[in-house]
Amino acid sequence: MNKGQLIDNIADSVDISKASAGRALDAFIGSVTKSLVTGENVSLIGFGAFSVKDRAARVGRNPQTGVPIQIKAAKVPAFKAGKLLKEAINF
């Protein structure tokens, strides 16, 4: 499912316009992003939790030449599925 299909699904589920559903989805994404940027986790009980994890610097290899390269440390977004989501998938 892509973003357009998700907007269509939201609009149909709650009987609102696609434009309103799109704005709501954009607001949700913006809110989660803003929280993660400020170091705050976002937890949706039963669905899951969004957080930021630190990835350590490491040595990798250029796949074409095999030459070792240094990969910098980075912060990466993470999502951990909640119990209800896991149960829904594994019905």
Backbone as XML, in Angstrom:
<?xml version="1.0"?>
<chain id="A" units="angstrom">
  <residue number="1" name="MET">
    <atom name="N" x="0.853" y="-1.171" z="0.000"/>
    <atom name="CA" x="0.000" y="0.000" z="0.000"/>
    <atom name="C" x="0.899" y="1.234" z="0.000"/>
  </residue>
  <residue number="2" name="ASN">
    <atom name="N" x="0.613" y="2.167" z="-0.888"/>
    <atom name="CA" x="1.361" y="3.413" z="-0.915"/>
    <atom name="C" x="0.556" y="4.517" z="-0.214"/>
  </residue>
  <residue number="3" name="LYS">
    <atom name="N" x="1.127" y="5.720" z="-0.184"/>
    <atom name="CA" x="0.487" y="6.817" z="0.555"/>
    <atom name="C" x="-0.898" y="7.152" z="-0.010"/>
  </residue>
  <residue number="4" name="GLY">
    <atom name="N" x="-1.035" y="7.176" z="-1.315"/>
    <atom name="CA" x="-2.326" y="7.482" z="-1.932"/>
    <atom name="C" x="-3.393" y="6.461" z="-1.570"/>
  </residue>
  <residue number="5" name="GLN">
    <atom name="N" x="-3.015" y="5.204" z="-1.589"/>
    <atom name="CA" x="-3.953" y="4.142" z="-1.228"/>
    <atom name="C" x="-4.328" y="4.228" z="0.252"/>
  </residue>
  <residue number="6" name="LEU">
    <atom name="N" x="-3.359" y="4.581" z="1.093"/>
    <atom name="CA" x="-3.639" y="4.738" z="2.519"/>
    <atom name="C" x="-4.617" y="5.889" z="2.745"/>
  </residue>
  <residue number="7" name="ILE">
    <atom name="N" x="-4.423" y="6.989" z="2.045"/>
    <atom name="CA" x="-5.339" y="8.127" z="2.147"/>
    <atom name="C" x="-6.747" y="7.712" z="1.720"/>
  </residue>
  <residue number="8" name="ASP">
    <atom name="N" x="-6.844" y="6.978" z="0.615"/>
    <atom name="CA" x="-8.150" y="6.492" z="0.159"/>
    <atom name="C" x="-8.809" y="5.613" z="1.215"/>
  </residue>
  <residue number="9" name="ASN">
    <atom name="N" x="-8.036" y="4.735" z="1.815"/>
    <atom name="CA" x="-8.550" y="3.825" z="2.840"/>
    <atom name="C" x="-9.044" y="4.593" z="4.063"/>
  </residue>
  <residue number="10" name="ILE">
    <atom name="N" x="-8.271" y="5.582" z="4.507"/>
    <atom name="CA" x="-8.669" y="6.399" z="5.662"/>
    <atom name="C" x="-9.953" y="7.155" z="5.344"/>
  </residue>
  <residue number="11" name="ALA">
    <atom name="N" x="-10.004" y="7.771" z="4.164"/>
    <atom name="CA" x="-11.183" y="8.552" z="3.762"/>
    <atom name="C" x="-12.436" y="7.678" z="3.734"/>
  </residue>
  <residue number="12" name="ASP">
    <atom name="N" x="-12.312" y="6.478" z="3.206"/>
    <atom name="CA" x="-13.460" y="5.567" z="3.134"/>
    <atom name="C" x="-13.861" y="5.069" z="4.524"/>
  </residue>
  <residue number="13" name="SER">
    <atom name="N" x="-12.875" y="4.793" z="5.381"/>
    <atom name="CA" x="-13.148" y="4.233" z="6.711"/>
    <atom name="C" x="-13.917" y="5.184" z="7.610"/>
  </residue>
  <residue number="14" name="VAL">
    <atom name="N" x="-13.600" y="6.469" z="7.548"/>
    <atom name="CA" x="-14.238" y="7.428" z="8.459"/>
    <atom name="C" x="-15.143" y="8.415" z="7.730"/>
  </residue>
  <residue number="15" name="ASP">
    <atom name="N" x="-15.398" y="8.150" z="6.451"/>
    <atom name="CA" x="-16.330" y="8.945" z="5.660"/>
    <atom name="C" x="-15.989" y="10.437" z="5.667"/>
  </residue>
  <residue number="16" name="ILE">
    <atom name="N" x="-14.731" y="10.726" z="5.290"/>
    <atom name="CA" x="-14.292" y="12.118" z="5.118"/>
    <atom name="C" x="-13.706" y="12.256" z="3.723"/>
  </residue>
  <residue number="17" name="SER">
    <atom name="N" x="-13.438" y="13.480" z="3.319"/>
    <atom name="CA" x="-12.870" y="13.698" z="1.987"/>
    <atom name="C" x="-11.421" y="13.211" z="1.945"/>
  </residue>
  <residue number="18" name="LYS">
    <atom name="N" x="-10.969" y="12.925" z="0.731"/>
    <atom name="CA" x="-9.582" y="12.490" z="0.558"/>
    <atom name="C" x="-8.619" y="13.602" z="0.955"/>
  </residue>
  <residue number="19" name="ALA">
    <atom name="N" x="-9.002" y="14.847" z="0.705"/>
    <atom name="CA" x="-8.155" y="15.980" z="1.074"/>
    <atom name="C" x="-7.977" y="16.053" z="2.588"/>
  </residue>
  <residue number="20" name="SER">
    <atom name="N" x="-9.061" y="15.859" z="3.317"/>
    <atom name="CA" x="-8.984" y="15.870" z="4.784"/>
    <atom name="C" x="-8.161" y="14.695" z="5.299"/>
  </residue>
  <residue number="21" name="ALA">
    <atom name="N" x="-8.349" y="13.545" z="4.701"/>
    <atom name="CA" x="-7.576" y="12.364" z="5.102"/>
    <atom name="C" x="-6.089" y="12.578" z="4.821"/>
  </residue>
  <residue number="22" name="GLY">
    <atom name="N" x="-5.781" y="13.202" z="3.695"/>
    <atom name="CA" x="-4.384" y="13.497" z="3.354"/>
    <atom name="C" x="-3.759" y="14.457" z="4.344"/>
  </residue>
  <residue number="23" name="ARG">
    <atom name="N" x="-4.511" y="15.487" z="4.723"/>
    <atom name="CA" x="-3.993" y="16.444" z="5.713"/>
    <atom name="C" x="-3.786" y="15.780" z="7.064"/>
  </residue>
  <residue number="24" name="ALA">
    <atom name="N" x="-4.705" y="14.890" z="7.441"/>
    <atom name="CA" x="-4.576" y="14.181" z="8.717"/>
    <atom name="C" x="-3.342" y="13.275" z="8.707"/>
  </residue>
  <residue number="25" name="LEU">
    <atom name="N" x="-3.138" y="12.562" z="7.612"/>
    <atom name="CA" x="-1.961" y="11.690" z="7.509"/>
    <atom name="C" x="-0.679" y="12.506" z="7.530"/>
  </residue>
  <residue number="26" name="ASP">
    <atom name="N" x="-0.650" y="13.614" z="6.799"/>
    <atom name="CA" x="0.538" y="14.481" z="6.800"/>
    <atom name="C" x="0.802" y="15.040" z="8.197"/>
  </residue>
  <residue number="27" name="ALA">
    <atom name="N" x="-0.258" y="15.390" z="8.923"/>
    <atom name="CA" x="-0.097" y="15.901" z="10.289"/>
    <atom name="C" x="0.469" y="14.817" z="11.199"/>
  </residue>
  <residue number="28" name="PHE">
    <atom name="N" x="-0.002" y="13.587" z="11.047"/>
    <atom name="CA" x="0.510" y="12.475" z="11.842"/>
    <atom name="C" x="1.995" y="12.259" z="11.561"/>
  </residue>
  <residue number="29" name="ILE">
    <atom name="N" x="2.356" y="12.196" z="10.290"/>
    <atom name="CA" x="3.761" y="11.990" z="9.918"/>
    <atom name="C" x="4.624" y="13.127" z="10.434"/>
  </residue>
  <residue number="30" name="GLY">
    <atom name="N" x="4.149" y="14.368" z="10.302"/>
    <atom name="CA" x="4.897" y="15.526" z="10.796"/>
    <atom name="C" x="5.071" y="15.497" z="12.298"/>
  </residue>
  <residue number="31" name="SER">
    <atom name="N" x="4.044" y="15.109" z="13.018"/>
    <atom name="CA" x="4.117" y="15.046" z="14.477"/>
    <atom name="C" x="5.097" y="13.982" z="14.944"/>
  </residue>
  <residue number="32" name="VAL">
    <atom name="N" x="5.053" y="12.820" z="14.316"/>
    <atom name="CA" x="5.987" y="11.747" z="14.678"/>
    <atom name="C" x="7.421" y="12.186" z="14.373"/>
  </residue>
  <residue number="33" name="THR">
    <atom name="N" x="7.626" y="12.767" z="13.206"/>
    <atom name="CA" x="8.960" y="13.223" z="12.811"/>
    <atom name="C" x="9.494" y="14.272" z="13.779"/>
  </residue>
  <residue number="34" name="LYS">
    <atom name="N" x="8.657" y="15.268" z="14.116"/>
    <atom name="CA" x="9.073" y="16.329" z="15.026"/>
    <atom name="C" x="9.449" y="15.757" z="16.398"/>
  </residue>
  <residue number="35" name="SER">
    <atom name="N" x="8.665" y="14.806" z="16.886"/>
    <atom name="CA" x="8.953" y="14.188" z="18.179"/>
    <atom name="C" x="10.273" y="13.432" z="18.152"/>
  </residue>
  <residue number="36" name="LEU">
    <atom name="N" x="10.515" y="12.684" z="17.081"/>
    <atom name="CA" x="11.757" y="11.926" z="16.981"/>
    <atom name="C" x="12.972" y="12.836" z="16.861"/>
  </residue>
  <residue number="37" name="VAL">
    <atom name="N" x="12.822" y="13.937" z="16.134"/>
    <atom name="CA" x="13.929" y="14.899" z="15.989"/>
    <atom name="C" x="14.312" y="15.490" z="17.340"/>
  </residue>
  <residue number="38" name="THR">
    <atom name="N" x="13.325" y="15.724" z="18.197"/>
    <atom name="CA" x="13.602" y="16.309" z="19.515"/>
    <atom name="C" x="14.002" y="15.255" z="20.547"/>
  </residue>
  <residue number="39" name="GLY">
    <atom name="N" x="14.100" y="13.983" z="20.122"/>
    <atom name="CA" x="14.537" y="12.931" z="21.018"/>
    <atom name="C" x="13.428" y="12.259" z="21.809"/>
  </residue>
  <residue number="40" name="GLU">
    <atom name="N" x="12.196" y="12.566" z="21.475"/>
    <atom name="CA" x="11.049" y="12.007" z="22.182"/>
    <atom name="C" x="10.536" y="10.774" z="21.425"/>
  </residue>
  <residue number="41" name="ASN">
    <atom name="N" x="10.225" y="9.705" z="22.148"/>
    <atom name="CA" x="9.643" y="8.506" z="21.544"/>
    <atom name="C" x="8.150" y="8.707" z="21.360"/>
  </residue>
  <residue number="42" name="VAL">
    <atom name="N" x="7.570" y="7.996" z="20.390"/>
    <atom name="CA" x="6.134" y="8.038" z="20.148"/>
    <atom name="C" x="5.599" y="6.621" z="20.341"/>
  </residue>
  <residue number="43" name="SER">
    <atom name="N" x="4.696" y="6.457" z="21.304"/>
    <atom name="CA" x="4.160" y="5.143" z="21.614"/>
    <atom name="C" x="2.658" y="5.133" z="21.400"/>
  </residue>
  <residue number="44" name="LEU">
    <atom name="N" x="2.189" y="4.213" z="20.588"/>
    <atom name="CA" x="0.764" y="4.032" z="20.328"/>
    <atom name="C" x="0.397" y="2.654" z="20.872"/>
  </residue>
  <residue number="45" name="ILE">
    <atom name="N" x="-0.233" y="2.624" z="22.030"/>
    <atom name="CA" x="-0.530" y="1.377" z="22.730"/>
    <atom name="C" x="-1.219" y="0.385" z="21.792"/>
  </residue>
  <residue number="46" name="GLY">
    <atom name="N" x="-0.685" y="-0.812" z="21.729"/>
    <atom name="CA" x="-1.240" y="-1.862" z="20.899"/>
    <atom name="C" x="-0.709" y="-1.857" z="19.478"/>
  </residue>
  <residue number="47" name="PHE">
    <atom name="N" x="-0.370" y="-0.676" z="18.948"/>
    <atom name="CA" x="0.124" y="-0.591" z="17.571"/>
    <atom name="C" x="1.638" y="-0.716" z="17.522"/>
  </residue>
  <residue number="48" name="GLY">
    <atom name="N" x="2.338" y="0.125" z="18.300"/>
    <atom name="CA" x="3.793" y="0.068" z="18.304"/>
    <atom name="C" x="4.416" y="1.351" z="18.801"/>
  </residue>
  <residue number="49" name="ALA">
    <atom name="N" x="5.735" y="1.391" z="18.733"/>
    <atom name="CA" x="6.479" y="2.542" z="19.227"/>
    <atom name="C" x="7.547" y="2.956" z="18.221"/>
  </residue>
  <residue number="50" name="PHE">
    <atom name="N" x="7.618" y="4.255" z="17.973"/>
    <atom name="CA" x="8.649" y="4.834" z="17.123"/>
    <atom name="C" x="9.725" y="5.394" z="18.044"/>
  </residue>
  <residue number="51" name="SER">
    <atom name="N" x="10.998" y="5.187" z="17.685"/>
    <atom name="CA" x="12.096" y="5.716" z="18.481"/>
    <atom name="C" x="13.285" y="5.997" z="17.577"/>
  </residue>
  <residue number="52" name="VAL">
    <atom name="N" x="14.332" y="6.584" z="18.159"/>
    <atom name="CA" x="15.570" y="6.842" z="17.440"/>
    <atom name="C" x="16.663" y="6.007" z="18.093"/>
  </residue>
  <residue number="53" name="LYS">
    <atom name="N" x="17.418" y="5.305" z="17.275"/>
    <atom name="CA" x="18.520" y="4.482" z="17.776"/>
    <atom name="C" x="19.829" y="5.021" z="17.218"/>
  </residue>
  <residue number="54" name="ASP">
    <atom name="N" x="20.889" y="4.827" z="17.988"/>
    <atom name="CA" x="22.219" y="5.225" z="17.536"/>
    <atom name="C" x="22.887" y="4.045" z="16.842"/>
  </residue>
  <residue number="55" name="ARG">
    <atom name="N" x="23.396" y="4.275" z="15.647"/>
    <atom name="CA" x="24.141" y="3.259" z="14.925"/>
    <atom name="C" x="25.614" y="3.645" z="14.999"/>
  </residue>
  <residue number="56" name="ALA">
    <atom name="N" x="26.443" y="2.755" z="15.486"/>
    <atom name="CA" x="27.873" y="3.033" z="15.675"/>
    <atom name="C" x="28.596" y="3.119" z="14.331"/>
  </residue>
  <residue number="57" name="ALA">
    <atom name="N" x="29.728" y="3.837" z="14.352"/>
    <atom name="CA" x="30.579" y="3.886" z="13.167"/>
    <atom name="C" x="31.131" y="2.489" z="12.919"/>
  </residue>
  <residue number="58" name="ARG">
    <atom name="N" x="31.353" y="2.173" z="11.646"/>
    <atom name="CA" x="31.867" y="0.840" z="11.328"/>
    <atom name="C" x="32.631" y="0.884" z="10.015"/>
  </residue>
  <residue number="59" name="VAL">
    <atom name="N" x="33.335" y="-0.203" z="9.744"/>
    <atom name="CA" x="34.072" y="-0.328" z="8.500"/>
    <atom name="C" x="33.256" y="-1.212" z="7.568"/>
  </residue>
  <residue number="60" name="GLY">
    <atom name="N" x="33.038" y="-0.717" z="6.360"/>
    <atom name="CA" x="32.332" y="-1.483" z="5.341"/>
    <atom name="C" x="33.251" y="-1.705" z="4.156"/>
  </residue>
  <residue number="61" name="ARG">
    <atom name="N" x="32.730" y="-2.276" z="3.117"/>
    <atom name="CA" x="33.525" y="-2.515" z="1.907"/>
    <atom name="C" x="32.762" y="-2.020" z="0.687"/>
  </residue>
  <residue number="62" name="ASN">
    <atom name="N" x="33.500" y="-1.401" z="-0.228"/>
    <atom name="CA" x="32.930" y="-1.020" z="-1.511"/>
    <atom name="C" x="32.649" y="-2.317" z="-2.271"/>
  </residue>
  <residue number="63" name="PRO">
    <atom name="N" x="31.397" y="-2.591" z="-2.637"/>
    <atom name="CA" x="31.082" y="-3.870" z="-3.273"/>
    <atom name="C" x="31.729" y="-4.066" z="-4.648"/>
  </residue>
  <residue number="64" name="GLN">
    <atom name="N" x="32.072" y="-2.976" z="-5.324"/>
    <atom name="CA" x="32.675" y="-3.108" z="-6.649"/>
    <atom name="C" x="34.173" y="-3.363" z="-6.576"/>
  </residue>
  <residue number="65" name="THR">
    <atom name="N" x="34.848" y="-2.692" z="-5.616"/>
    <atom name="CA" x="36.308" y="-2.793" z="-5.565"/>
    <atom name="C" x="36.805" y="-3.600" z="-4.379"/>
  </residue>
  <residue number="66" name="GLY">
    <atom name="N" x="35.992" y="-3.768" z="-3.357"/>
    <atom name="CA" x="36.429" y="-4.484" z="-2.162"/>
    <atom name="C" x="37.257" y="-3.634" z="-1.217"/>
  </residue>
  <residue number="67" name="VAL">
    <atom name="N" x="37.435" y="-2.365" z="-1.547"/>
    <atom name="CA" x="38.229" y="-1.459" z="-0.717"/>
    <atom name="C" x="37.456" y="-1.123" z="0.556"/>
  </residue>
  <residue number="68" name="PRO">
    <atom name="N" x="38.106" y="-1.206" z="1.729"/>
    <atom name="CA" x="37.411" y="-0.849" z="2.975"/>
    <atom name="C" x="37.074" y="0.646" z="3.006"/>
  </residue>
  <residue number="69" name="ILE">
    <atom name="N" x="35.885" y="0.965" z="3.518"/>
    <atom name="CA" x="35.489" y="2.360" z="3.679"/>
    <atom name="C" x="34.961" y="2.554" z="5.091"/>
  </residue>
  <residue number="70" name="GLN">
    <atom name="N" x="35.121" y="3.758" z="5.589"/>
    <atom name="CA" x="34.646" y="4.091" z="6.930"/>
    <atom name="C" x="33.212" y="4.621" z="6.824"/>
  </residue>
  <residue number="71" name="ILE">
    <atom name="N" x="32.295" y="4.000" z="7.548"/>
    <atom name="CA" x="30.897" y="4.442" z="7.570"/>
    <atom name="C" x="30.673" y="5.176" z="8.886"/>
  </residue>
  <residue number="72" name="LYS">
    <atom name="N" x="30.208" y="6.423" z="8.797"/>
    <atom name="CA" x="30.029" y="7.259" z="9.990"/>
    <atom name="C" x="28.901" y="6.759" z="10.887"/>
  </residue>
  <residue number="73" name="ALA">
    <atom name="N" x="28.997" y="7.132" z="12.159"/>
    <atom name="CA" x="27.911" y="6.857" z="13.105"/>
    <atom name="C" x="26.689" y="7.661" z="12.668"/>
  </residue>
  <residue number="74" name="ALA">
    <atom name="N" x="25.512" y="7.150" z="12.975"/>
    <atom name="CA" x="24.287" y="7.836" z="12.568"/>
    <atom name="C" x="23.155" y="7.523" z="13.536"/>
  </residue>
  <residue number="75" name="LYS">
    <atom name="N" x="22.169" y="8.391" z="13.543"/>
    <atom name="CA" x="20.929" y="8.131" z="14.262"/>
    <atom name="C" x="19.936" y="7.619" z="13.234"/>
  </residue>
  <residue number="76" name="VAL">
    <atom name="N" x="19.227" y="6.547" z="13.581"/>
    <atom name="CA" x="18.278" y="5.958" z="12.635"/>
    <atom name="C" x="16.919" y="5.783" z="13.304"/>
  </residue>
  <residue number="77" name="PRO">
    <atom name="N" x="15.834" y="5.991" z="12.566"/>
    <atom name="CA" x="14.508" y="5.763" z="13.131"/>
    <atom name="C" x="14.253" y="4.261" z="13.275"/>
  </residue>
  <residue number="78" name="ALA">
    <atom name="N" x="13.491" y="3.906" z="14.290"/>
    <atom name="CA" x="13.156" y="2.498" z="14.524"/>
    <atom name="C" x="11.682" y="2.391" z="14.882"/>
  </residue>
  <residue number="79" name="PHE">
    <atom name="N" x="11.106" y="1.241" z="14.590"/>
    <atom name="CA" x="9.720" y="0.964" z="14.941"/>
    <atom name="C" x="9.661" y="-0.421" z="15.554"/>
  </residue>
  <residue number="80" name="LYS">
    <atom name="N" x="9.011" y="-0.529" z="16.702"/>
    <atom name="CA" x="8.799" y="-1.824" z="17.344"/>
    <atom name="C" x="7.298" y="-2.062" z="17.399"/>
  </residue>
  <residue number="81" name="ALA">
    <atom name="N" x="6.867" y="-3.147" z="16.769"/>
    <atom name="CA" x="5.439" y="-3.460" z="16.702"/>
    <atom name="C" x="4.891" y="-3.808" z="18.078"/>
  </residue>
  <residue number="82" name="GLY">
    <atom name="N" x="3.661" y="-3.372" z="18.339"/>
    <atom name="CA" x="2.980" y="-3.660" z="19.598"/>
    <atom name="C" x="2.289" y="-5.018" z="19.559"/>
  </residue>
  <residue number="83" name="LYS">
    <atom name="N" x="1.820" y="-5.435" z="20.703"/>
    <atom name="CA" x="1.207" y="-6.751" z="20.861"/>
    <atom name="C" x="-0.006" y="-6.957" z="19.948"/>
  </residue>
  <residue number="84" name="LEU">
    <atom name="N" x="-0.915" y="-5.982" z="19.909"/>
    <atom name="CA" x="-2.128" y="-6.137" z="19.094"/>
    <atom name="C" x="-1.802" y="-6.226" z="17.600"/>
  </residue>
  <residue number="85" name="LEU">
    <atom name="N" x="-0.813" y="-5.456" z="17.147"/>
    <atom name="CA" x="-0.401" y="-5.508" z="15.744"/>
    <atom name="C" x="0.203" y="-6.868" z="15.425"/>
  </residue>
  <residue number="86" name="LYS">
    <atom name="N" x="1.052" y="-7.365" z="16.305"/>
    <atom name="CA" x="1.654" y="-8.691" z="16.097"/>
    <atom name="C" x="0.584" y="-9.776" z="16.049"/>
  </residue>
  <residue number="87" name="GLU">
    <atom name="N" x="-0.382" y="-9.690" z="16.952"/>
    <atom name="CA" x="-1.459" y="-10.684" z="16.984"/>
    <atom name="C" x="-2.323" y="-10.618" z="15.725"/>
  </residue>
  <residue number="88" name="ALA">
    <atom name="N" x="-2.575" y="-9.405" z="15.225"/>
    <atom name="CA" x="-3.386" y="-9.255" z="14.020"/>
    <atom name="C" x="-2.688" y="-9.878" z="12.813"/>
  </residue>
  <residue number="89" name="ILE">
    <atom name="N" x="-1.379" y="-9.753" z="12.749"/>
    <atom name="CA" x="-0.606" y="-10.288" z="11.629"/>
    <atom name="C" x="-0.518" y="-11.809" z="11.720"/>
  </residue>
  <residue number="90" name="ASN">
    <atom name="N" x="-0.388" y="-12.328" z="12.920"/>
    <atom name="CA" x="-0.209" y="-13.763" z="13.113"/>
    <atom name="C" x="-1.499" y="-14.506" z="13.397"/>
  </residue>
  <residue number="91" name="PHE">
    <atom name="N" x="-2.629" y="-13.867" z="13.197"/>
    <atom name="CA" x="-3.944" y="-14.418" z="13.507"/>
    <atom name="C" x="-3.855" y="-15.899" z="13.613"/>
  </residue>
</chain>
